[in-house]
Amino acid sequence: MANLLELNNVSKTYSHGIIKKDSTVALRDISLTLREDEPSILTVAGESGSGKTTLAMLLLGFITPTTGQIIYRGKDISKLRGQEKLAFRREVQAVFQDPFAVFNPFYTVDHLLTVPIKKFKLAKSKAEARDKMDEALTAVGLRPEDIIGRFPHQLSGGQRQRINVARALLLKPRLLIADEPVSMVDASLRASILETLRNLQRDHGVSIIYITHDLTTAYHIAKSIIVLYRGGVMEAGDVETVIKNPQHPYTRLLIDSIPWPNLEQRWGAQKIITREAGAVSGGCPFYSRCAKAMDRCKTPAPMYRLAPFQTASCYLYEGHEQMDAAQLSETLPV
């Protein structure tokens, strides 16, 4: 059986300027595989500017990689045409950060659900369309009679975000890209939305790539995690191992940034160093902020396998087994 999704050495570089062109590497040599017969939830974590949203845009086919290939069910998504491209658009869905932005305030929320039903010809009658909407809304924990016919401003942020998930579910996707889906929702509603996503994976066989800067939600929803910094993979593996026992200095800094409910625990204990800007062009992206940086960090570090389900790109672990980018998925439990 073909893999559901493959990223083969994918990089994305943005160029800007007319006379003197500058470039920014948003994503650097990412390889990843999701199996079709093993639906899973994978977290991609990192701070703003780490390349998370660029990865989402690449996976959805909104932008093309500078180098490398993205293969969906055996076919390069940049070469899909006609019915194959339409099938890809139906099977790969997204839930974005802002639960209000996708709504047209002049239409009731029914509009968001009826458009994909009409576009992809999912129902032969209005009654069948209504049944499908009711089924999707119920699946995400909403009562159709409380939702249908209402305008977006009449609903809470949590309700709007679950409607976005219901819209995706209508199309029976195989892959859902969830880009910061709870960052603009009240804390009291985050748990219900995360549980909705887990139910999609468990009950409907949907693989989910959960993109976030919040490691606390990552810990509760996923089994595996990739930590990005300035487009590069810093650490990856089993989410519990990586969060409870982080090995890369950047991951440790991220963990240290979590405000714990303990007044005796010091927040921000990790030392941050700032070196001369531009001193490591082409080297480790974290060099300028790393308290343990060495001269050799001015060249990119390979990935080292630290445990069956943990790897880090750092010369601190030079004695461990070295891996190439294509082996990353071996360290990600399903």
WONOR-V147269 format. One record per run of one state. SS is the DSSP state (helix for helix, strand for strand, loop for the rest). FROM is the first residue (numbers start at 0). TO is the last residue. If there is no record, write none. Layout:
BEGIN
ss=<SS SS>
from=<FROM FROM>
to=<TO TO>
END
This chain:
BEGIN
ss=<loop strand loop strand loop strand loop helix loop strand loop strand helix loop helix strand loop strand loop helix loop helix loop helix loop strand helix loop helix loop strand loop helix loop strand loop helix loop strand loop strand helix loop helix loop helix loop helix loop strand loop strand loop helix loop strand loop helix loop>
from=<0 4 16 21 34 40 45 51 59 66 72 74 76 79 81 91 95 107 108 109 119 125 139 143 147 150 151 154 156 170 174 179 186 204 206 212 214 221 223 229 231 238 244 248 256 286 289 294 298 302 307 309 312 314 317 320 323 324 331>
to=<3 15 20 33 39 44 50 58 65 71 73 75 78 80 90 94 106 107 108 118 124 138 142 146 149 150 153 155 169 173 178 185 203 205 211 213 220 222 228 230 237 243 247 255 285 288 293 297 301 306 308 311 313 316 319 322 323 330 333>
END
